[in-house]
Amino acid sequence: MERRDFIQQSSWALGGLVLAPQLSVSPKLERTTKITILHTNDTHSTIEAFPESHAKYPNLGGVSRRHQLIQQIRSEEEHVLLLDAGDIFQGTPYFNRFGGVLELKLMSHLGYDAATMGNHDFDGGMDGFLKANAHANFPFICSNYDFSATVLDGVTKPYHIFSKGKVKIGVFGLGVELKGLVPDVHYKETRYLDPIETAQEMVRQLQAEKVDLIICLSHLGYEYTSDRISDRKLAQSTAGIDLIIGGHTHTFLEKPTVEQNLLGNPTLVNQVGWGGIQLGRIDFYVGKHAKSNSELIIIE
């Protein structure tokens, strides 16, 4: 895609929604198509809303409310993608009791289109994930975990291409280094691949497929004071990614960060905290003619 000028609309829900406009243009398309990206990260088995007595997030979140909001947006928009950046498992007794099965059943019911794996999605071991994954009717996209010597060989995908109208959207996924973070027995012979090299290879393959938008589902983390690879460093160190949907660091961003990539073009980086408190929304207008708009939605 020949890109440039982003019109982005980002939003937060299940407690409040703020939008900030910007854009992506694909001259090969005769008409402008609006693509709505909805996203979550680090939901951590949080099925119910936080209790009224919670010190920081009283009565916020909850799968039921998220479902209602997603349904509302789908009724208003023609082309919607719903994505998750990992750490779906662990954090409440629901995971202890059901091992991730309930979480993936609910995500399937909500109509998620794809997700990537976070480190806590290995907490039940590879066999545990395999069992839970049988209840997911959406793909897990993991580009830099080589599962070829494990029971997950062929279970995840390196990338997936979605078609919305005449727009092709390529999605790939990057995970955090598991060594020292997850017990070895939980990921076994999984081989970790360099995230920057992997990202650039995924971009190359997706561009060869002539996609119009490229999205990375990342569980690397938003930023660090050390030299660790983060979403911001990933954006700065690659070219061709339009949007990085992040996770791992539980970062609540008021609006997406705009980073310059290796070619000086913009890459959006977004993350919506944890616990299902917020739902991210970014609207891309893809085509010859672009427009921007914004709105404010309060979820109570």
SULNORJO-V570044 format. One record per run of one state. SS is the DSSP state (H for helix, E for strand, L for the rest). FROM is the first residue (numbers start at 1). LEN is the number of residues. If there is no record, write none. Layout:
BEGIN
[[SS | FROM | LEN] [SS | FROM | LEN]]
END
This chain:
BEGIN
[[L | 1 | 9] [E | 10 | 2] [L | 12 | 21] [E | 33 | 8] [L | 41 | 22] [H | 63 | 14] [L | 77 | 3] [E | 80 | 5] [L | 85 | 8] [H | 93 | 6] [L | 99 | 2] [H | 101 | 10] [L | 111 | 3] [E | 114 | 2] [L | 116 | 3] [H | 119 | 4] [L | 123 | 2] [H | 125 | 9] [L | 134 | 5] [E | 139 | 3] [L | 142 | 3] [E | 145 | 2] [L | 147 | 10] [E | 157 | 1] [L | 158 | 1] [E | 159 | 6] [L | 165 | 2] [E | 167 | 8] [L | 175 | 4] [E | 179 | 1] [L | 180 | 2] [E | 182 | 1] [L | 183 | 1] [H | 184 | 4] [L | 188 | 3] [E | 191 | 2] [L | 193 | 2] [H | 195 | 14] [L | 209 | 4] [E | 213 | 6] [L | 219 | 12] [H | 231 | 7] [L | 238 | 5] [E | 243 | 3] [L | 246 | 6] [E | 252 | 1] [L | 253 | 4] [E | 257 | 4] [L | 261 | 5] [E | 266 | 5] [L | 271 | 1] [E | 272 | 1] [L | 273 | 7] [E | 280 | 7] [L | 287 | 14]]
END
